[in-house]
Amino acid sequence: MFECYTLARVSPSMDKKVFRKIKEYTEVKEVILTYGEYDLIILVESNSLEELDDFIFDKLRTTEGIESTTTLIEAKPASVIKER
């Protein structure tokens, strides 16, 4: 299972519409509306990098109102990082 956070820039005045649409996608576990450089933070889960790629390129980036995205793929789950 892969998790990533995708930061999205949205066209002006489309943020709430895009927010509602993205929440419908099964791959999306959480969406947060934000102020600042990015308009949305999207938590995405997929079974493989190929599925993640399909979601980002074929579904998310083609969503009306999405201008650009930056995806941050999880390096290691918190459960496997040991404290020193």
Secondary structure in CASP SS format (residue, H / E / C, confidence):
PFRMAT SS
TARGET T0000
AUTHOR 0000-0000-0000
METHOD secondary structure of the structure
MODEL  1
M C 1.00
F E 1.00
E E 1.00
C E 1.00
Y E 1.00
T E 1.00
L E 1.00
A E 1.00
R E 1.00
V E 1.00
S C 1.00
P C 1.00
S C 1.00
M C 1.00
D H 1.00
K H 1.00
K H 1.00
V H 1.00
F H 1.00
R H 1.00
K H 1.00
I H 1.00
K H 1.00
E C 1.00
Y C 1.00
T C 1.00
E C 1.00
V E 1.00
K E 1.00
E E 1.00
V E 1.00
I E 1.00
L E 1.00
T C 1.00
Y C 1.00
G C 1.00
E C 1.00
Y C 1.00
D C 1.00
L E 1.00
I E 1.00
I E 1.00
L E 1.00
V E 1.00
E E 1.00
S E 1.00
N C 1.00
S C 1.00
L H 1.00
E H 1.00
E H 1.00
L H 1.00
D H 1.00
D H 1.00
F H 1.00
I H 1.00
F H 1.00
D H 1.00
K H 1.00
L H 1.00
R C 1.00
T C 1.00
T C 1.00
E C 1.00
G C 1.00
I E 1.00
E E 1.00
S E 1.00
T E 1.00
T E 1.00
T E 1.00
L E 1.00
I E 1.00
E C 1.00
A C 1.00
K C 1.00
P C 1.00
A H 1.00
S H 1.00
V H 1.00
I C 1.00
K C 1.00
E C 1.00
R C 1.00
END
